[in-house]
């Protein structure tokens, strides 16, 4: 079940949100739900990792680095932190 709400945005915010929604291939409402969900997860400290973060790990083996097997935890931590900062 969903509750309806109305939000007033600055013109620039609206334009940027619309552009991002098109880029993501979702509606503005869906993008807003995702952003609010992400914000609330961060506030609760849920520790939920976005699925895209795991997909980026697949390419680590082809990074040209020779220490992946020894430092995988450090690389994983860095990637997840970078993902949360977005």
Chimera marker file (.cmm) of the C-alpha trace (Angstrom):
<marker_set name="trace">
<marker id="1" x="0.000" y="0.000" z="0.000" r="1" g="1" b="0" radius="0.5"/>
<marker id="2" x="1.263" y="3.464" z="-0.837" r="1" g="1" b="0" radius="0.5"/>
<marker id="3" x="0.401" y="6.874" z="0.545" r="1" g="1" b="0" radius="0.5"/>
<marker id="4" x="0.145" y="9.841" z="-1.756" r="1" g="1" b="0" radius="0.5"/>
<marker id="5" x="2.147" y="12.974" z="-1.012" r="1" g="1" b="0" radius="0.5"/>
<marker id="6" x="2.976" y="16.230" z="-2.731" r="1" g="1" b="0" radius="0.5"/>
<marker id="7" x="6.459" y="17.714" z="-2.795" r="1" g="1" b="0" radius="0.5"/>
<marker id="8" x="7.503" y="21.112" z="-4.115" r="1" g="1" b="0" radius="0.5"/>
<marker id="9" x="10.964" y="21.153" z="-5.679" r="1" g="1" b="0" radius="0.5"/>
<marker id="10" x="13.132" y="23.962" z="-6.972" r="1" g="1" b="0" radius="0.5"/>
<marker id="11" x="13.160" y="24.125" z="-10.758" r="1" g="1" b="0" radius="0.5"/>
<marker id="12" x="16.767" y="22.920" z="-10.853" r="1" g="1" b="0" radius="0.5"/>
<marker id="13" x="16.009" y="20.023" z="-8.497" r="1" g="1" b="0" radius="0.5"/>
<marker id="14" x="13.043" y="19.001" z="-10.646" r="1" g="1" b="0" radius="0.5"/>
<marker id="15" x="15.098" y="19.161" z="-13.843" r="1" g="1" b="0" radius="0.5"/>
<marker id="16" x="17.950" y="17.140" z="-12.324" r="1" g="1" b="0" radius="0.5"/>
<marker id="17" x="15.551" y="14.568" z="-10.877" r="1" g="1" b="0" radius="0.5"/>
<marker id="18" x="13.766" y="14.167" z="-14.215" r="1" g="1" b="0" radius="0.5"/>
<marker id="19" x="17.110" y="13.749" z="-16.008" r="1" g="1" b="0" radius="0.5"/>
<marker id="20" x="18.266" y="11.127" z="-13.511" r="1" g="1" b="0" radius="0.5"/>
<marker id="21" x="14.952" y="9.247" z="-13.754" r="1" g="1" b="0" radius="0.5"/>
<marker id="22" x="15.281" y="9.075" z="-17.546" r="1" g="1" b="0" radius="0.5"/>
<marker id="23" x="18.891" y="7.900" z="-17.201" r="1" g="1" b="0" radius="0.5"/>
<marker id="24" x="17.820" y="5.176" z="-14.745" r="1" g="1" b="0" radius="0.5"/>
<marker id="25" x="14.802" y="4.246" z="-16.878" r="1" g="1" b="0" radius="0.5"/>
<marker id="26" x="12.300" y="4.779" z="-14.042" r="1" g="1" b="0" radius="0.5"/>
<marker id="27" x="9.584" y="7.262" z="-13.209" r="1" g="1" b="0" radius="0.5"/>
<marker id="28" x="10.343" y="10.291" z="-11.073" r="1" g="1" b="0" radius="0.5"/>
<marker id="29" x="8.108" y="8.823" z="-8.372" r="1" g="1" b="0" radius="0.5"/>
<marker id="30" x="10.093" y="5.574" z="-8.358" r="1" g="1" b="0" radius="0.5"/>
<marker id="31" x="13.374" y="7.469" z="-8.203" r="1" g="1" b="0" radius="0.5"/>
<marker id="32" x="12.074" y="9.506" z="-5.256" r="1" g="1" b="0" radius="0.5"/>
<marker id="33" x="10.959" y="6.307" z="-3.467" r="1" g="1" b="0" radius="0.5"/>
<marker id="34" x="14.445" y="4.842" z="-3.975" r="1" g="1" b="0" radius="0.5"/>
<marker id="35" x="16.138" y="8.003" z="-2.725" r="1" g="1" b="0" radius="0.5"/>
<marker id="36" x="13.912" y="8.205" z="0.343" r="1" g="1" b="0" radius="0.5"/>
<marker id="37" x="14.465" y="4.495" z="1.008" r="1" g="1" b="0" radius="0.5"/>
<marker id="38" x="18.233" y="4.919" z="0.742" r="1" g="1" b="0" radius="0.5"/>
<marker id="39" x="18.146" y="7.912" z="3.071" r="1" g="1" b="0" radius="0.5"/>
<marker id="40" x="16.069" y="6.052" z="5.650" r="1" g="1" b="0" radius="0.5"/>
<marker id="41" x="18.319" y="2.980" z="5.432" r="1" g="1" b="0" radius="0.5"/>
<marker id="42" x="21.356" y="5.159" z="6.079" r="1" g="1" b="0" radius="0.5"/>
<marker id="43" x="19.670" y="6.855" z="9.029" r="1" g="1" b="0" radius="0.5"/>
<marker id="44" x="18.823" y="3.453" z="10.520" r="1" g="1" b="0" radius="0.5"/>
<marker id="45" x="22.278" y="2.141" z="9.737" r="1" g="1" b="0" radius="0.5"/>
<marker id="46" x="20.806" y="-0.909" z="8.032" r="1" g="1" b="0" radius="0.5"/>
<marker id="47" x="24.067" y="-1.885" z="6.384" r="1" g="1" b="0" radius="0.5"/>
<marker id="48" x="22.203" y="-2.989" z="3.260" r="1" g="1" b="0" radius="0.5"/>
<marker id="49" x="24.522" y="-3.258" z="0.281" r="1" g="1" b="0" radius="0.5"/>
<marker id="50" x="23.199" y="-2.260" z="-3.148" r="1" g="1" b="0" radius="0.5"/>
<marker id="51" x="23.238" y="-5.149" z="-5.646" r="1" g="1" b="0" radius="0.5"/>
<marker id="52" x="25.300" y="-3.091" z="-8.119" r="1" g="1" b="0" radius="0.5"/>
<marker id="53" x="28.173" y="-3.091" z="-5.621" r="1" g="1" b="0" radius="0.5"/>
<marker id="54" x="28.467" y="-6.870" z="-5.916" r="1" g="1" b="0" radius="0.5"/>
<marker id="55" x="28.385" y="-6.756" z="-9.710" r="1" g="1" b="0" radius="0.5"/>
<marker id="56" x="31.385" y="-4.434" z="-9.750" r="1" g="1" b="0" radius="0.5"/>
<marker id="57" x="33.348" y="-7.009" z="-7.758" r="1" g="1" b="0" radius="0.5"/>
<marker id="58" x="33.237" y="-9.416" z="-10.682" r="1" g="1" b="0" radius="0.5"/>
<marker id="59" x="35.658" y="-7.207" z="-12.604" r="1" g="1" b="0" radius="0.5"/>
<marker id="60" x="38.221" y="-6.944" z="-9.818" r="1" g="1" b="0" radius="0.5"/>
<marker id="61" x="40.077" y="-10.000" z="-11.073" r="1" g="1" b="0" radius="0.5"/>
<marker id="62" x="40.807" y="-8.197" z="-14.337" r="1" g="1" b="0" radius="0.5"/>
<marker id="63" x="42.032" y="-5.040" z="-12.609" r="1" g="1" b="0" radius="0.5"/>
<marker id="64" x="45.702" y="-5.631" z="-13.354" r="1" g="1" b="0" radius="0.5"/>
<marker id="65" x="46.461" y="-5.660" z="-9.645" r="1" g="1" b="0" radius="0.5"/>
<marker id="66" x="48.560" y="-8.549" z="-8.406" r="1" g="1" b="0" radius="0.5"/>
<marker id="67" x="47.419" y="-8.448" z="-4.763" r="1" g="1" b="0" radius="0.5"/>
<marker id="68" x="43.663" y="-9.094" z="-5.140" r="1" g="1" b="0" radius="0.5"/>
<marker id="69" x="43.815" y="-12.452" z="-3.359" r="1" g="1" b="0" radius="0.5"/>
<marker id="70" x="45.616" y="-10.945" z="-0.360" r="1" g="1" b="0" radius="0.5"/>
<marker id="71" x="43.777" y="-7.601" z="-0.156" r="1" g="1" b="0" radius="0.5"/>
<marker id="72" x="40.263" y="-8.537" z="-1.310" r="1" g="1" b="0" radius="0.5"/>
<marker id="73" x="38.708" y="-7.397" z="1.989" r="1" g="1" b="0" radius="0.5"/>
<marker id="74" x="40.274" y="-3.954" z="1.702" r="1" g="1" b="0" radius="0.5"/>
<marker id="75" x="39.159" y="-3.576" z="-1.923" r="1" g="1" b="0" radius="0.5"/>
<marker id="76" x="35.646" y="-4.763" z="-1.076" r="1" g="1" b="0" radius="0.5"/>
<marker id="77" x="35.395" y="-2.359" z="1.862" r="1" g="1" b="0" radius="0.5"/>
<marker id="78" x="36.576" y="0.541" z="-0.288" r="1" g="1" b="0" radius="0.5"/>
<marker id="79" x="34.074" y="-0.298" z="-3.051" r="1" g="1" b="0" radius="0.5"/>
<marker id="80" x="31.162" y="-0.552" z="-0.605" r="1" g="1" b="0" radius="0.5"/>
<marker id="81" x="32.063" y="2.721" z="1.105" r="1" g="1" b="0" radius="0.5"/>
<marker id="82" x="32.314" y="4.455" z="-2.254" r="1" g="1" b="0" radius="0.5"/>
<marker id="83" x="28.903" y="3.056" z="-3.204" r="1" g="1" b="0" radius="0.5"/>
<marker id="84" x="27.298" y="4.335" z="0.004" r="1" g="1" b="0" radius="0.5"/>
<marker id="85" x="28.703" y="7.797" z="-0.574" r="1" g="1" b="0" radius="0.5"/>
<marker id="86" x="26.741" y="8.090" z="-3.835" r="1" g="1" b="0" radius="0.5"/>
<link id1="1" id2="2" r="1" g="1" b="0" radius="0.2"/>
<link id1="2" id2="3" r="1" g="1" b="0" radius="0.2"/>
<link id1="3" id2="4" r="1" g="1" b="0" radius="0.2"/>
<link id1="4" id2="5" r="1" g="1" b="0" radius="0.2"/>
<link id1="5" id2="6" r="1" g="1" b="0" radius="0.2"/>
<link id1="6" id2="7" r="1" g="1" b="0" radius="0.2"/>
<link id1="7" id2="8" r="1" g="1" b="0" radius="0.2"/>
<link id1="8" id2="9" r="1" g="1" b="0" radius="0.2"/>
<link id1="9" id2="10" r="1" g="1" b="0" radius="0.2"/>
<link id1="10" id2="11" r="1" g="1" b="0" radius="0.2"/>
<link id1="11" id2="12" r="1" g="1" b="0" radius="0.2"/>
<link id1="12" id2="13" r="1" g="1" b="0" radius="0.2"/>
<link id1="13" id2="14" r="1" g="1" b="0" radius="0.2"/>
<link id1="14" id2="15" r="1" g="1" b="0" radius="0.2"/>
<link id1="15" id2="16" r="1" g="1" b="0" radius="0.2"/>
<link id1="16" id2="17" r="1" g="1" b="0" radius="0.2"/>
<link id1="17" id2="18" r="1" g="1" b="0" radius="0.2"/>
<link id1="18" id2="19" r="1" g="1" b="0" radius="0.2"/>
<link id1="19" id2="20" r="1" g="1" b="0" radius="0.2"/>
<link id1="20" id2="21" r="1" g="1" b="0" radius="0.2"/>
<link id1="21" id2="22" r="1" g="1" b="0" radius="0.2"/>
<link id1="22" id2="23" r="1" g="1" b="0" radius="0.2"/>
<link id1="23" id2="24" r="1" g="1" b="0" radius="0.2"/>
<link id1="24" id2="25" r="1" g="1" b="0" radius="0.2"/>
<link id1="25" id2="26" r="1" g="1" b="0" radius="0.2"/>
<link id1="26" id2="27" r="1" g="1" b="0" radius="0.2"/>
<link id1="27" id2="28" r="1" g="1" b="0" radius="0.2"/>
<link id1="28" id2="29" r="1" g="1" b="0" radius="0.2"/>
<link id1="29" id2="30" r="1" g="1" b="0" radius="0.2"/>
<link id1="30" id2="31" r="1" g="1" b="0" radius="0.2"/>
<link id1="31" id2="32" r="1" g="1" b="0" radius="0.2"/>
<link id1="32" id2="33" r="1" g="1" b="0" radius="0.2"/>
<link id1="33" id2="34" r="1" g="1" b="0" radius="0.2"/>
<link id1="34" id2="35" r="1" g="1" b="0" radius="0.2"/>
<link id1="35" id2="36" r="1" g="1" b="0" radius="0.2"/>
<link id1="36" id2="37" r="1" g="1" b="0" radius="0.2"/>
<link id1="37" id2="38" r="1" g="1" b="0" radius="0.2"/>
<link id1="38" id2="39" r="1" g="1" b="0" radius="0.2"/>
<link id1="39" id2="40" r="1" g="1" b="0" radius="0.2"/>
<link id1="40" id2="41" r="1" g="1" b="0" radius="0.2"/>
<link id1="41" id2="42" r="1" g="1" b="0" radius="0.2"/>
<link id1="42" id2="43" r="1" g="1" b="0" radius="0.2"/>
<link id1="43" id2="44" r="1" g="1" b="0" radius="0.2"/>
<link id1="44" id2="45" r="1" g="1" b="0" radius="0.2"/>
<link id1="45" id2="46" r="1" g="1" b="0" radius="0.2"/>
<link id1="46" id2="47" r="1" g="1" b="0" radius="0.2"/>
<link id1="47" id2="48" r="1" g="1" b="0" radius="0.2"/>
<link id1="48" id2="49" r="1" g="1" b="0" radius="0.2"/>
<link id1="49" id2="50" r="1" g="1" b="0" radius="0.2"/>
<link id1="50" id2="51" r="1" g="1" b="0" radius="0.2"/>
<link id1="51" id2="52" r="1" g="1" b="0" radius="0.2"/>
<link id1="52" id2="53" r="1" g="1" b="0" radius="0.2"/>
<link id1="53" id2="54" r="1" g="1" b="0" radius="0.2"/>
<link id1="54" id2="55" r="1" g="1" b="0" radius="0.2"/>
<link id1="55" id2="56" r="1" g="1" b="0" radius="0.2"/>
<link id1="56" id2="57" r="1" g="1" b="0" radius="0.2"/>
<link id1="57" id2="58" r="1" g="1" b="0" radius="0.2"/>
<link id1="58" id2="59" r="1" g="1" b="0" radius="0.2"/>
<link id1="59" id2="60" r="1" g="1" b="0" radius="0.2"/>
<link id1="60" id2="61" r="1" g="1" b="0" radius="0.2"/>
<link id1="61" id2="62" r="1" g="1" b="0" radius="0.2"/>
<link id1="62" id2="63" r="1" g="1" b="0" radius="0.2"/>
<link id1="63" id2="64" r="1" g="1" b="0" radius="0.2"/>
<link id1="64" id2="65" r="1" g="1" b="0" radius="0.2"/>
<link id1="65" id2="66" r="1" g="1" b="0" radius="0.2"/>
<link id1="66" id2="67" r="1" g="1" b="0" radius="0.2"/>
<link id1="67" id2="68" r="1" g="1" b="0" radius="0.2"/>
<link id1="68" id2="69" r="1" g="1" b="0" radius="0.2"/>
<link id1="69" id2="70" r="1" g="1" b="0" radius="0.2"/>
<link id1="70" id2="71" r="1" g="1" b="0" radius="0.2"/>
<link id1="71" id2="72" r="1" g="1" b="0" radius="0.2"/>
<link id1="72" id2="73" r="1" g="1" b="0" radius="0.2"/>
<link id1="73" id2="74" r="1" g="1" b="0" radius="0.2"/>
<link id1="74" id2="75" r="1" g="1" b="0" radius="0.2"/>
<link id1="75" id2="76" r="1" g="1" b="0" radius="0.2"/>
<link id1="76" id2="77" r="1" g="1" b="0" radius="0.2"/>
<link id1="77" id2="78" r="1" g="1" b="0" radius="0.2"/>
<link id1="78" id2="79" r="1" g="1" b="0" radius="0.2"/>
<link id1="79" id2="80" r="1" g="1" b="0" radius="0.2"/>
<link id1="80" id2="81" r="1" g="1" b="0" radius="0.2"/>
<link id1="81" id2="82" r="1" g="1" b="0" radius="0.2"/>
<link id1="82" id2="83" r="1" g="1" b="0" radius="0.2"/>
<link id1="83" id2="84" r="1" g="1" b="0" radius="0.2"/>
<link id1="84" id2="85" r="1" g="1" b="0" radius="0.2"/>
<link id1="85" id2="86" r="1" g="1" b="0" radius="0.2"/>
</marker_set>
